Amino acid sequence: MLIHGHPGNLRDGVFRELRDPIDRELVSVDFKPIKDSKVGELSARLDIVLGRTPDESTFEPRPAGGR
């Protein structure tokens, strides 16, 4: 998994090979700060999906930076 919207993703060979925005979306995860963390930990939730599940006719990629 890659951090959604991170500029370093474009240097990742696997990510660069994914030309389809849906595929890129499926390997990107939003990371969020953990409440009350003393050292700045982040957490992320990811669902492992076999196959492509988004409705491709209505898919709209998230803007870079997430949210």
N, CA, C and O atoms as a Tripos MOL2 file, in Angstrom:
@<TRIPOS>MOLECULE
protein
  268   267    67     0     0
PROTEIN
NO_CHARGES

@<TRIPOS>ATOM
      1 N           0.8340   -1.1670    0.0000 N.3       1 MET1
      2 CA          0.0000    0.0000    0.0000 C.3       1 MET1
      3 C           0.8850    1.2390    0.0000 C.2       1 MET1
      4 O           1.9800    1.2410    0.5620 O.2       1 MET1
      5 N           0.3980    2.2690   -0.6280 N.am      2 LEU2
      6 CA          1.1090    3.5400   -0.7090 C.3       2 LEU2
      7 C           0.2890    4.6240   -0.0360 C.2       2 LEU2
      8 O          -0.9300    4.5030    0.0890 O.2       2 LEU2
      9 N           0.9540    5.6740    0.3950 N.am      3 ILE3
     10 CA          0.2690    6.7920    1.0370 C.3       3 ILE3
     11 C          -0.4240    7.6080   -0.0470 C.2       3 ILE3
     12 O           0.2210    8.1110   -0.9660 O.2       3 ILE3
     13 N          -1.7380    7.7330    0.0690 N.am      4 HIS4
     14 CA         -2.5060    8.4550   -0.9500 C.3       4 HIS4
     15 C          -2.0000    9.8890   -1.0900 C.2       4 HIS4
     16 O          -1.8930   10.6240   -0.1090 O.2       4 HIS4
     17 N          -1.6920   10.2690   -2.3240 N.am      5 GLY5
     18 CA         -1.2680   11.6300   -2.6210 C.3       5 GLY5
     19 C           0.1740   11.9600   -2.3100 C.2       5 GLY5
     20 O           0.5960   13.0980   -2.5170 O.2       5 GLY5
     21 N           0.9480   11.0020   -1.8190 N.am      6 HIS6
     22 CA          2.3520   11.2780   -1.4770 C.3       6 HIS6
     23 C           3.1600   11.4680   -2.7600 C.2       6 HIS6
     24 O           3.0570   10.6490   -3.6730 O.2       6 HIS6
     25 N           3.9660   12.5370   -2.8470 N.am      7 PRO7
     26 CA          4.7230   12.7710   -4.0740 C.3       7 PRO7
     27 C           5.7270   11.6580   -4.3920 C.2       7 PRO7
     28 O           6.0890   11.4760   -5.5540 O.2       7 PRO7
     29 N           6.1770   10.9190   -3.3920 N.am      8 GLY8
     30 CA          7.1130    9.8280   -3.6160 C.3       8 GLY8
     31 C           6.5040    8.6600   -4.3740 C.2       8 GLY8
     32 O           7.2310    7.8200   -4.9040 O.2       8 GLY8
     33 N           5.1720    8.5950   -4.4310 N.am      9 ASN9
     34 CA          4.5240    7.5090   -5.1720 C.3       9 ASN9
     35 C           4.9750    7.4870   -6.6320 C.2       9 ASN9
     36 O           5.0930    6.4210   -7.2360 O.2       9 ASN9
     37 N           5.2220    8.6560   -7.1850 N.am     10 LEU10
     38 CA          5.5990    8.7330   -8.5950 C.3      10 LEU10
     39 C           6.9960    8.1780   -8.8630 C.2      10 LEU10
     40 O           7.3630    7.9590  -10.0180 O.2      10 LEU10
     41 N           7.7750    7.9490   -7.8070 N.am     11 ARG11
     42 CA          9.0910    7.3200   -7.9560 C.3      11 ARG11
     43 C           9.0120    5.8060   -7.7540 C.2      11 ARG11
     44 O           9.9910    5.0970   -7.9870 O.2      11 ARG11
     45 N           7.8540    5.3120   -7.3220 N.am     12 ASP12
     46 CA          7.6710    3.8810   -7.0830 C.3      12 ASP12
     47 C           7.3960    3.1730   -8.4080 C.2      12 ASP12
     48 O           6.4560    3.5170   -9.1230 O.2      12 ASP12
     49 N           8.2200    2.1880   -8.7230 N.am     13 GLY13
     50 CA          8.1080    1.4900  -10.0010 C.3      13 GLY13
     51 C           6.7620    0.8210  -10.2130 C.2      13 GLY13
     52 O           6.2060    0.8810  -11.3100 O.2      13 GLY13
     53 N           6.2310    0.1860   -9.1780 N.am     14 VAL14
     54 CA          4.9390   -0.4870   -9.3060 C.3      14 VAL14
     55 C           3.8420    0.5470   -9.5620 C.2      14 VAL14
     56 O           3.0080    0.3660  -10.4490 O.2      14 VAL14
     57 N           3.8450    1.6200   -8.7890 N.am     15 PHE15
     58 CA          2.8240    2.6630   -8.9440 C.3      15 PHE15
     59 C           2.8780    3.2750  -10.3480 C.2      15 PHE15
     60 O           1.8410    3.5020  -10.9720 O.2      15 PHE15
     61 N           4.0860    3.5380  -10.8350 N.am     16 ARG16
     62 CA          4.2340    4.1370  -12.1700 C.3      16 ARG16
     63 C           3.6820    3.2340  -13.2660 C.2      16 ARG16
     64 O           3.1850    3.7230  -14.2810 O.2      16 ARG16
     65 N           3.7640    1.9250  -13.0710 N.am     17 GLU17
     66 CA          3.2450    0.9960  -14.0670 C.3      17 GLU17
     67 C           1.7210    0.9670  -14.1030 C.2      17 GLU17
     68 O           1.1280    0.5350  -15.0920 O.2      17 GLU17
     69 N           1.0920    1.4240  -13.0320 N.am     18 LEU18
     70 CA         -0.3760    1.4540  -12.9840 C.3      18 LEU18
     71 C          -0.8590    2.7240  -13.6750 C.2      18 LEU18
     72 O          -0.8430    3.7980  -13.0740 O.2      18 LEU18
     73 N          -1.2750    2.6150  -14.8910 N.am     19 ARG19
     74 CA         -1.7100    3.7900  -15.6680 C.3      19 ARG19
     75 C          -3.1640    4.1400  -15.3950 C.2      19 ARG19
     76 O          -3.5550    5.3020  -15.5090 O.2      19 ARG19
     77 N          -3.9650    3.1470  -15.0360 N.am     20 ASP20
     78 CA         -5.3910    3.3590  -14.8140 C.3      20 ASP20
     79 C          -5.6060    4.0260  -13.4480 C.2      20 ASP20
     80 O          -5.1250    3.5110  -12.4380 O.2      20 ASP20
     81 N          -6.3140    5.1540  -13.3950 N.am     21 PRO21
     82 CA         -6.5440    5.8390  -12.1130 C.3      21 PRO21
     83 C          -7.2550    4.9600  -11.0830 C.2      21 PRO21
     84 O          -7.0350    5.1140   -9.8810 O.2      21 PRO21
     85 N          -8.0960    4.0520  -11.5410 N.am     22 ILE22
     86 CA         -8.7810    3.1570  -10.6050 C.3      22 ILE22
     87 C          -7.7660    2.2500   -9.9220 C.2      22 ILE22
     88 O          -7.8240    2.0560   -8.7080 O.2      22 ILE22
     89 N          -6.8450    1.6990  -10.6870 N.am     23 ASP23
     90 CA         -5.8260    0.8280  -10.0990 C.3      23 ASP23
     91 C          -4.9590    1.6000   -9.1090 C.2      23 ASP23
     92 O          -4.6280    1.0820   -8.0430 O.2      23 ASP23
     93 N          -4.5930    2.8240   -9.4500 N.am     24 ARG24
     94 CA         -3.7900    3.6420   -8.5320 C.3      24 ARG24
     95 C          -4.5650    3.9300   -7.2510 C.2      24 ARG24
     96 O          -3.9950    3.9150   -6.1610 O.2      24 ARG24
     97 N          -5.8380    4.1880   -7.3800 N.am     25 GLU25
     98 CA         -6.6860    4.4440   -6.2190 C.3      25 GLU25
     99 C          -6.7340    3.2280   -5.2990 C.2      25 GLU25
    100 O          -6.7280    3.3610   -4.0750 O.2      25 GLU25
    101 N          -6.7820    2.0500   -5.9010 N.am     26 LEU26
    102 CA         -6.9150    0.8310   -5.1080 C.3      26 LEU26
    103 C          -5.6590    0.4640   -4.3320 C.2      26 LEU26
    104 O          -5.7400   -0.3330   -3.3970 O.2      26 LEU26
    105 N          -4.5060    1.0130   -4.6830 N.am     27 VAL27
    106 CA         -3.2810    0.7250   -3.9330 C.3      27 VAL27
    107 C          -2.8660    1.8980   -3.0440 C.2      27 VAL27
    108 O          -1.7940    1.8650   -2.4410 O.2      27 VAL27
    109 N          -3.7030    2.9310   -2.9570 N.am     28 SER28
    110 CA         -3.3900    4.1120   -2.1430 C.3      28 SER28
    111 C          -4.2900    4.1560   -0.9140 C.2      28 SER28
    112 O          -5.4860    3.8740   -0.9930 O.2      28 SER28
    113 N          -3.7010    4.5120    0.2120 N.am     29 VAL29
    114 CA         -4.4260    4.5390    1.4740 C.3      29 VAL29
    115 C          -4.2220    5.8950    2.1420 C.2      29 VAL29
    116 O          -3.1190    6.4410    2.1280 O.2      29 VAL29
    117 N          -5.2950    6.4360    2.7280 N.am     30 ASP30
    118 CA         -5.1760    7.6580    3.5120 C.3      30 ASP30
    119 C          -4.6370    7.3180    4.9020 C.2      30 ASP30
    120 O          -5.1690    6.4350    5.5740 O.2      30 ASP30
    121 N          -3.6010    8.0020    5.3250 N.am     31 PHE31
    122 CA         -3.0510    7.8420    6.6640 C.3      31 PHE31
    123 C          -3.4850    9.0420    7.4940 C.2      31 PHE31
    124 O          -3.4560   10.1770    7.0180 O.2      31 PHE31
    125 N          -3.8860    8.7870    8.7390 N.am     32 LYS32
    126 CA         -4.3760    9.8470    9.6160 C.3      32 LYS32
    127 C          -3.6400    9.7940   10.9450 C.2      32 LYS32
    128 O          -3.2660    8.7170   11.4090 O.2      32 LYS32
    129 N          -3.4290   10.9620   11.5610 N.am     33 PRO33
    130 CA         -2.7600   10.9770   12.8610 C.3      33 PRO33
    131 C          -3.5700   10.2050   13.9100 C.2      33 PRO33
    132 O          -4.8010   10.2360   13.9130 O.2      33 PRO33
    133 N          -2.8570    9.5210   14.7880 N.am     34 ILE34
    134 CA         -3.4900    8.8270   15.8980 C.3      34 ILE34
    135 C          -3.6960    9.8370   17.0200 C.2      34 ILE34
    136 O          -2.7620   10.5200   17.4380 O.2      34 ILE34
    137 N          -4.9240    9.9180   17.4940 N.am     35 LYS35
    138 CA         -5.2670   10.8630   18.5500 C.3      35 LYS35
    139 C          -4.3830   10.6440   19.7750 C.2      35 LYS35
    140 O          -4.1610    9.5090   20.1950 O.2      35 LYS35
    141 N          -3.8930   11.7160   20.3300 N.am     36 ASP36
    142 CA         -3.0620   11.7220   21.5410 C.3      36 ASP36
    143 C          -1.7060   11.0430   21.3730 C.2      36 ASP36
    144 O          -1.0700   10.6930   22.3660 O.2      36 ASP36
    145 N          -1.2610   10.8520   20.1550 N.am     37 SER37
    146 CA          0.0570   10.2620   19.9360 C.3      37 SER37
    147 C           1.1360   11.2250   20.4210 C.2      37 SER37
    148 O           1.0790   12.4250   20.1550 O.2      37 SER37
    149 N           2.0990   10.6910   21.1210 N.am     38 LYS38
    150 CA          3.2050   11.5110   21.6370 C.3      38 LYS38
    151 C           4.3270   11.6700   20.6050 C.2      38 LYS38
    152 O           5.1180   12.6100   20.6900 O.2      38 LYS38
    153 N           4.3970   10.7610   19.6390 N.am     39 VAL39
    154 CA          5.4980   10.8140   18.6650 C.3      39 VAL39
    155 C           5.0170   10.9570   17.2190 C.2      39 VAL39
    156 O           5.8210   10.8630   16.2910 O.2      39 VAL39
    157 N           3.7190   11.1820   17.0190 N.am     40 GLY40
    158 CA          3.2130   11.4310   15.6770 C.3      40 GLY40
    159 C           2.8780   10.2090   14.8500 C.2      40 GLY40
    160 O           2.9560   10.2520   13.6220 O.2      40 GLY40
    161 N           2.4990    9.0940   15.5170 N.am     41 GLU41
    162 CA          2.1240    7.9070   14.7450 C.3      41 GLU41
    163 C           0.9130    8.1960   13.8600 C.2      41 GLU41
    164 O           0.0810    9.0560   14.1500 O.2      41 GLU41
    165 N           0.8600    7.4390   12.7740 N.am     42 LEU42
    166 CA         -0.2610    7.5160   11.8510 C.3      42 LEU42
    167 C          -0.9190    6.1520   11.7710 C.2      42 LEU42
    168 O          -0.2940    5.1300   12.0540 O.2      42 LEU42
    169 N          -2.1820    6.1450   11.3830 N.am     43 SER43
    170 CA         -2.8690    4.8690   11.1670 C.3      43 SER43
    171 C          -3.5510    4.9140    9.8070 C.2      43 SER43
    172 O          -3.8140    5.9810    9.2520 O.2      43 SER43
    173 N          -3.8250    3.7370    9.2970 N.am     44 ALA44
    174 CA         -4.5150    3.6310    8.0180 C.3      44 ALA44
    175 C          -5.3910    2.3990    8.0500 C.2      44 ALA44
    176 O          -5.0740    1.4020    8.7000 O.2      44 ALA44
    177 N          -6.4730    2.4830    7.3520 N.am     45 ARG45
    178 CA         -7.3480    1.3180    7.1870 C.3      45 ARG45
    179 C          -7.2960    0.9300    5.7230 C.2      45 ARG45
    180 O          -7.3910    1.7800    4.8380 O.2      45 ARG45
    181 N          -7.1470   -0.3510    5.4790 N.am     46 LEU46
    182 CA         -7.1750   -0.8080    4.1000 C.3      46 LEU46
    183 C          -7.9860   -2.0840    4.0170 C.2      46 LEU46
    184 O          -7.9520   -2.9360    4.9060 O.2      46 LEU46
    185 N          -8.7020   -2.1840    2.9400 N.am     47 ASP47
    186 CA         -9.4720   -3.3810    2.6470 C.3      47 ASP47
    187 C          -8.7780   -4.0920    1.4990 C.2      47 ASP47
    188 O          -8.4490   -3.4790    0.4830 O.2      47 ASP47
    189 N          -8.5630   -5.3690    1.6650 N.am     48 ILE48
    190 CA         -7.9600   -6.1470    0.5930 C.3      48 ILE48
    191 C          -9.0980   -6.6740   -0.2770 C.2      48 ILE48
    192 O          -9.9790   -7.3970    0.1860 O.2      48 ILE48
    193 N          -9.0510   -6.2940   -1.5330 N.am     49 VAL49
    194 CA        -10.1080   -6.6630   -2.4730 C.3      49 VAL49
    195 C          -9.4810   -7.4390   -3.6150 C.2      49 VAL49
    196 O          -8.4980   -6.9990   -4.2120 O.2      49 VAL49
    197 N         -10.0470   -8.5840   -3.9120 N.am     50 LEU50
    198 CA         -9.5880   -9.3680   -5.0480 C.3      50 LEU50
    199 C         -10.4820   -9.0240   -6.2270 C.2      50 LEU50
    200 O         -11.6900   -9.2580   -6.1970 O.2      50 LEU50
    201 N          -9.8840   -8.4740   -7.2490 N.am     51 GLY51
    202 CA        -10.6660   -8.0170   -8.3940 C.3      51 GLY51
    203 C         -10.9300   -6.5310   -8.2640 C.2      51 GLY51
    204 O         -10.5350   -5.9100   -7.2780 O.2      51 GLY51
    205 N         -11.5730   -5.9790   -9.2200 N.am     52 ARG52
    206 CA        -11.8580   -4.5490   -9.2280 C.3      52 ARG52
    207 C         -13.3240   -4.3600   -8.8670 C.2      52 ARG52
    208 O         -14.2010   -4.8960   -9.5460 O.2      52 ARG52
    209 N         -13.6030   -3.6050   -7.8080 N.am     53 THR53
    210 CA        -14.9750   -3.4550   -7.3620 C.3      53 THR53
    211 C         -15.6160   -2.0960   -7.6250 C.2      53 THR53
    212 O         -16.8440   -2.0340   -7.6780 O.2      53 THR53
    213 N         -14.8680   -0.9980   -7.7950 N.am     54 PRO54
    214 CA        -15.5580    0.2740   -8.0230 C.3      54 PRO54
    215 C         -16.3690    0.2420   -9.3120 C.2      54 PRO54
    216 O         -16.0000   -0.4160  -10.2850 O.2      54 PRO54
    217 N         -17.4740    0.9630   -9.2940 N.am     55 ASP55
    218 CA        -18.2660    1.1060  -10.5100 C.3      55 ASP55
    219 C         -17.4920    2.0270  -11.4350 C.2      55 ASP55
    220 O         -17.4500    3.2380  -11.2190 O.2      55 ASP55
    221 N         -16.8920    1.4700  -12.4440 N.am     56 GLU56
    222 CA        -16.0000    2.2260  -13.3160 C.3      56 GLU56
    223 C         -16.7150    3.3400  -14.0680 C.2      56 GLU56
    224 O         -16.0710    4.3060  -14.4780 O.2      56 GLU56
    225 N         -18.0170    3.2350  -14.2580 N.am     57 SER57
    226 CA        -18.7250    4.2680  -15.0130 C.3      57 SER57
    227 C         -18.9210    5.5350  -14.1920 C.2      57 SER57
    228 O         -19.1690    6.5990  -14.7590 O.2      57 SER57
    229 N         -18.8140    5.4420  -12.8530 N.am     58 THR58
    230 CA        -19.0220    6.6190  -12.0110 C.3      58 THR58
    231 C         -17.8050    6.9530  -11.1750 C.2      58 THR58
    232 O         -17.8720    7.8270  -10.3100 O.2      58 THR58
    233 N         -16.6940    6.2770  -11.4140 N.am     59 PHE59
    234 CA        -15.5020    6.4700  -10.5890 C.3      59 PHE59
    235 C         -14.9020    7.8510  -10.7880 C.2      59 PHE59
    236 O         -14.7120    8.3060  -11.9160 O.2      59 PHE59
    237 N         -14.6060    8.5080   -9.6760 N.am     60 GLU60
    238 CA        -13.9070    9.7860   -9.6980 C.3      60 GLU60
    239 C         -12.7590    9.6790   -8.6990 C.2      60 GLU60
    240 O         -13.0010    9.5400   -7.5000 O.2      60 GLU60
    241 N         -11.5050    9.7400   -9.1760 N.am     61 PRO61
    242 CA        -10.3690    9.6570   -8.2560 C.3      61 PRO61
    243 C         -10.4050   10.7630   -7.2160 C.2      61 PRO61
    244 O         -10.8780   11.8680   -7.4820 O.2      61 PRO61
    245 N          -9.8940   10.4500   -6.0160 N.am     62 ARG62
    246 CA         -9.7610   11.4720   -4.9820 C.3      62 ARG62
    247 C          -8.6990   12.4690   -5.4270 C.2      62 ARG62
    248 O          -7.7490   12.0950   -6.1150 O.2      62 ARG62
    249 N          -8.8490   13.7290   -5.0440 N.am     63 PRO63
    250 CA         -7.7840   14.6900   -5.3670 C.3      63 PRO63
    251 C          -6.5250   14.3500   -4.5910 C.2      63 PRO63
    252 O          -6.6040   13.7880   -3.4990 O.2      63 PRO63
    253 N          -5.3710   14.6820   -5.1370 N.am     64 ALA64
    254 CA         -4.1080   14.4410   -4.4390 C.3      64 ALA64
    255 C          -4.1720   15.1020   -3.0770 C.2      64 ALA64
    256 O          -4.6290   16.2390   -2.9530 O.2      64 ALA64
    257 N          -3.7210   14.4040   -2.0670 N.am     65 GLY65
    258 CA         -3.7740   14.9200   -0.7050 C.3      65 GLY65
    259 C          -4.9160   14.3260    0.0890 C.2      65 GLY65
    260 O          -4.9720   14.4900    1.3080 O.2      65 GLY65
    261 N          -5.8320   13.6360   -0.5800 N.am     66 GLY66
    262 CA         -6.9090   12.9140    0.0950 C.3      66 GLY66
    263 C          -8.0000   13.7930    0.6470 C.2      66 GLY66
    264 O          -8.1350   14.9660    0.2980 O.2      66 GLY66
    265 N          -8.7670   13.1890    1.5120 N.am     67 ARG67
    266 CA         -9.9210   13.7470    2.2350 C.3      67 ARG67
    267 C         -11.1410   13.6780    1.3910 C.2      67 ARG67
    268 O         -12.2150   14.0980    1.8230 O.2      67 ARG67
@<TRIPOS>BOND
     1     1     2 1
     2     2     3 1
     3     3     4 2
     4     3     5 am
     5     5     6 1
     6     6     7 1
     7     7     8 2
     8     7     9 am
     9     9    10 1
    10    10    11 1
    11    11    12 2
    12    11    13 am
    13    13    14 1
    14    14    15 1
    15    15    16 2
    16    15    17 am
    17    17    18 1
    18    18    19 1
    19    19    20 2
    20    19    21 am
    21    21    22 1
    22    22    23 1
    23    23    24 2
    24    23    25 am
    25    25    26 1
    26    26    27 1
    27    27    28 2
    28    27    29 am
    29    29    30 1
    30    30    31 1
    31    31    32 2
    32    31    33 am
    33    33    34 1
    34    34    35 1
    35    35    36 2
    36    35    37 am
    37    37    38 1
    38    38    39 1
    39    39    40 2
    40    39    41 am
    41    41    42 1
    42    42    43 1
    43    43    44 2
    44    43    45 am
    45    45    46 1
    46    46    47 1
    47    47    48 2
    48    47    49 am
    49    49    50 1
    50    50    51 1
    51    51    52 2
    52    51    53 am
    53    53    54 1
    54    54    55 1
    55    55    56 2
    56    55    57 am
    57    57    58 1
    58    58    59 1
    59    59    60 2
    60    59    61 am
    61    61    62 1
    62    62    63 1
    63    63    64 2
    64    63    65 am
    65    65    66 1
    66    66    67 1
    67    67    68 2
    68    67    69 am
    69    69    70 1
    70    70    71 1
    71    71    72 2
    72    71    73 am
    73    73    74 1
    74    74    75 1
    75    75    76 2
    76    75    77 am
    77    77    78 1
    78    78    79 1
    79    79    80 2
    80    79    81 am
    81    81    82 1
    82    82    83 1
    83    83    84 2
    84    83    85 am
    85    85    86 1
    86    86    87 1
    87    87    88 2
    88    87    89 am
    89    89    90 1
    90    90    91 1
    91    91    92 2
    92    91    93 am
    93    93    94 1
    94    94    95 1
    95    95    96 2
    96    95    97 am
    97    97    98 1
    98    98    99 1
    99    99   100 2
   100    99   101 am
   101   101   102 1
   102   102   103 1
   103   103   104 2
   104   103   105 am
   105   105   106 1
   106   106   107 1
   107   107   108 2
   108   107   109 am
   109   109   110 1
   110   110   111 1
   111   111   112 2
   112   111   113 am
   113   113   114 1
   114   114   115 1
   115   115   116 2
   116   115   117 am
   117   117   118 1
   118   118   119 1
   119   119   120 2
   120   119   121 am
   121   121   122 1
   122   122   123 1
   123   123   124 2
   124   123   125 am
   125   125   126 1
   126   126   127 1
   127   127   128 2
   128   127   129 am
   129   129   130 1
   130   130   131 1
   131   131   132 2
   132   131   133 am
   133   133   134 1
   134   134   135 1
   135   135   136 2
   136   135   137 am
   137   137   138 1
   138   138   139 1
   139   139   140 2
   140   139   141 am
   141   141   142 1
   142   142   143 1
   143   143   144 2
   144   143   145 am
   145   145   146 1
   146   146   147 1
   147   147   148 2
   148   147   149 am
   149   149   150 1
   150   150   151 1
   151   151   152 2
   152   151   153 am
   153   153   154 1
   154   154   155 1
   155   155   156 2
   156   155   157 am
   157   157   158 1
   158   158   159 1
   159   159   160 2
   160   159   161 am
   161   161   162 1
   162   162   163 1
   163   163   164 2
   164   163   165 am
   165   165   166 1
   166   166   167 1
   167   167   168 2
   168   167   169 am
   169   169   170 1
   170   170   171 1
   171   171   172 2
   172   171   173 am
   173   173   174 1
   174   174   175 1
   175   175   176 2
   176   175   177 am
   177   177   178 1
   178   178   179 1
   179   179   180 2
   180   179   181 am
   181   181   182 1
   182   182   183 1
   183   183   184 2
   184   183   185 am
   185   185   186 1
   186   186   187 1
   187   187   188 2
   188   187   189 am
   189   189   190 1
   190   190   191 1
   191   191   192 2
   192   191   193 am
   193   193   194 1
   194   194   195 1
   195   195   196 2
   196   195   197 am
   197   197   198 1
   198   198   199 1
   199   199   200 2
   200   199   201 am
   201   201   202 1
   202   202   203 1
   203   203   204 2
   204   203   205 am
   205   205   206 1
   206   206   207 1
   207   207   208 2
   208   207   209 am
   209   209   210 1
   210   210   211 1
   211   211   212 2
   212   211   213 am
   213   213   214 1
   214   214   215 1
   215   215   216 2
   216   215   217 am
   217   217   218 1
   218   218   219 1
   219   219   220 2
   220   219   221 am
   221   221   222 1
   222   222   223 1
   223   223   224 2
   224   223   225 am
   225   225   226 1
   226   226   227 1
   227   227   228 2
   228   227   229 am
   229   229   230 1
   230   230   231 1
   231   231   232 2
   232   231   233 am
   233   233   234 1
   234   234   235 1
   235   235   236 2
   236   235   237 am
   237   237   238 1
   238   238   239 1
   239   239   240 2
   240   239   241 am
   241   241   242 1
   242   242   243 1
   243   243   244 2
   244   243   245 am
   245   245   246 1
   246   246   247 1
   247   247   248 2
   248   247   249 am
   249   249   250 1
   250   250   251 1
   251   251   252 2
   252   251   253 am
   253   253   254 1
   254   254   255 1
   255   255   256 2
   256   255   257 am
   257   257   258 1
   258   258   259 1
   259   259   260 2
   260   259   261 am
   261   261   262 1
   262   262   263 1
   263   263   264 2
   264   263   265 am
   265   265   266 1
   266   266   267 1
   267   267   268 2
@<TRIPOS>SUBSTRUCTURE
     1 MET1         2 RESIDUE 1 A MET
     2 LEU2         6 RESIDUE 1 A LEU
     3 ILE3        10 RESIDUE 1 A ILE
     4 HIS4        14 RESIDUE 1 A HIS
     5 GLY5        18 RESIDUE 1 A GLY
     6 HIS6        22 RESIDUE 1 A HIS
     7 PRO7        26 RESIDUE 1 A PRO
     8 GLY8        30 RESIDUE 1 A GLY
     9 ASN9        34 RESIDUE 1 A ASN
    10 LEU10       38 RESIDUE 1 A LEU
    11 ARG11       42 RESIDUE 1 A ARG
    12 ASP12       46 RESIDUE 1 A ASP
    13 GLY13       50 RESIDUE 1 A GLY
    14 VAL14       54 RESIDUE 1 A VAL
    15 PHE15       58 RESIDUE 1 A PHE
    16 ARG16       62 RESIDUE 1 A ARG
    17 GLU17       66 RESIDUE 1 A GLU
    18 LEU18       70 RESIDUE 1 A LEU
    19 ARG19       74 RESIDUE 1 A ARG
    20 ASP20       78 RESIDUE 1 A ASP
    21 PRO21       82 RESIDUE 1 A PRO
    22 ILE22       86 RESIDUE 1 A ILE
    23 ASP23       90 RESIDUE 1 A ASP
    24 ARG24       94 RESIDUE 1 A ARG
    25 GLU25       98 RESIDUE 1 A GLU
    26 LEU26      102 RESIDUE 1 A LEU
    27 VAL27      106 RESIDUE 1 A VAL
    28 SER28      110 RESIDUE 1 A SER
    29 VAL29      114 RESIDUE 1 A VAL
    30 ASP30      118 RESIDUE 1 A ASP
    31 PHE31      122 RESIDUE 1 A PHE
    32 LYS32      126 RESIDUE 1 A LYS
    33 PRO33      130 RESIDUE 1 A PRO
    34 ILE34      134 RESIDUE 1 A ILE
    35 LYS35      138 RESIDUE 1 A LYS
    36 ASP36      142 RESIDUE 1 A ASP
    37 SER37      146 RESIDUE 1 A SER
    38 LYS38      150 RESIDUE 1 A LYS
    39 VAL39      154 RESIDUE 1 A VAL
    40 GLY40      158 RESIDUE 1 A GLY
    41 GLU41      162 RESIDUE 1 A GLU
    42 LEU42      166 RESIDUE 1 A LEU
    43 SER43      170 RESIDUE 1 A SER
    44 ALA44      174 RESIDUE 1 A ALA
    45 ARG45      178 RESIDUE 1 A ARG
    46 LEU46      182 RESIDUE 1 A LEU
    47 ASP47      186 RESIDUE 1 A ASP
    48 ILE48      190 RESIDUE 1 A ILE
    49 VAL49      194 RESIDUE 1 A VAL
    50 LEU50      198 RESIDUE 1 A LEU
    51 GLY51      202 RESIDUE 1 A GLY
    52 ARG52      206 RESIDUE 1 A ARG
    53 THR53      210 RESIDUE 1 A THR
    54 PRO54      214 RESIDUE 1 A PRO
    55 ASP55      218 RESIDUE 1 A ASP
    56 GLU56      222 RESIDUE 1 A GLU
    57 SER57      226 RESIDUE 1 A SER
    58 THR58      230 RESIDUE 1 A THR
    59 PHE59      234 RESIDUE 1 A PHE
    60 GLU60      238 RESIDUE 1 A GLU
    61 PRO61      242 RESIDUE 1 A PRO
    62 ARG62      246 RESIDUE 1 A ARG
    63 PRO63      250 RESIDUE 1 A PRO
    64 ALA64      254 RESIDUE 1 A ALA
    65 GLY65      258 RESIDUE 1 A GLY
    66 GLY66      262 RESIDUE 1 A GLY
    67 ARG67      266 RESIDUE 1 A ARG
